[in-house]
């Protein structure tokens, strides 16, 4: 009989699925609005998703971290969708998006 997945493994899988959907949305925005910052976020997040598949230790910490990443990704998407100017955001917002991108690179 195959081993049953743990609650943490199920949680990781659910988060991974949610992030994959979010990345697809990011890619639509990238292709529609030609936003290079979002492309960098999308690429790094896709790499993190691949790493999530092979994680052996600290699964609970990984799940919690990626849950926060997913929330931030959705918030960034919301900022772009709710912007009156489309791809052009105020410098202060762009700075925060850039800092988030840097943080993703550090995680990866």
RAPE-V354052 format. One record per residue. N is the residue number from 1. PHI is phi in whole degrees, 0 to 359 (none if undefined). D_LAST is the distance of its C-alpha to the last C-alpha in whole Angstrom. Layout:
# RAPE-V354052
N_PHI_D_LAST ; N_PHI_D_LAST
This chain:
# RAPE-V354052
1_none_35 ; 2_293_31 ; 3_293_29 ; 4_281_29 ; 5_293_25 ; 6_283_25 ; 7_300_24 ; 8_296_21 ; 9_296_20 ; 10_295_22 ; 11_299_20 ; 12_301_17 ; 13_296_18 ; 14_297_20 ; 15_295_17 ; 16_301_15 ; 17_296_18 ; 18_298_19 ; 19_294_15 ; 20_300_16 ; 21_294_19 ; 22_298_18 ; 23_297_16 ; 24_299_19 ; 25_296_21 ; 26_302_18 ; 27_297_19 ; 28_297_23 ; 29_297_23 ; 30_300_21 ; 31_289_24 ; 32_278_27 ; 33_255_26 ; 34_56_24 ; 35_255_21 ; 36_295_19 ; 37_298_17 ; 38_289_16 ; 39_296_16 ; 40_297_13 ; 41_296_11 ; 42_299_13 ; 43_298_11 ; 44_293_7 ; 45_295_9 ; 46_298_10 ; 47_295_7 ; 48_296_6 ; 49_299_10 ; 50_296_10 ; 51_294_8 ; 52_300_11 ; 53_293_14 ; 54_250_13 ; 55_295_13 ; 56_248_16 ; 57_239_16 ; 58_55_15 ; 59_298_15 ; 60_294_17 ; 61_297_15 ; 62_298_12 ; 63_299_14 ; 64_295_15 ; 65_299_12 ; 66_290_12 ; 67_296_15 ; 68_294_15 ; 69_301_12 ; 70_299_15 ; 71_297_18 ; 72_293_16 ; 73_300_16 ; 74_294_19 ; 75_294_20 ; 76_296_19 ; 77_301_21 ; 78_300_24 ; 79_299_24 ; 80_292_24 ; 81_291_27 ; 82_269_29 ; 83_286_29 ; 84_287_33 ; 85_255_31 ; 86_71_29 ; 87_279_26 ; 88_265_27 ; 89_250_26 ; 90_301_27 ; 91_306_26 ; 92_296_25 ; 93_289_23 ; 94_300_21 ; 95_298_20 ; 96_292_18 ; 97_297_17 ; 98_296_15 ; 99_295_14 ; 100_297_12 ; 101_299_11 ; 102_300_10 ; 103_296_9 ; 104_301_6 ; 105_297_5 ; 106_293_5 ; 107_296_4 ; 108_290_0
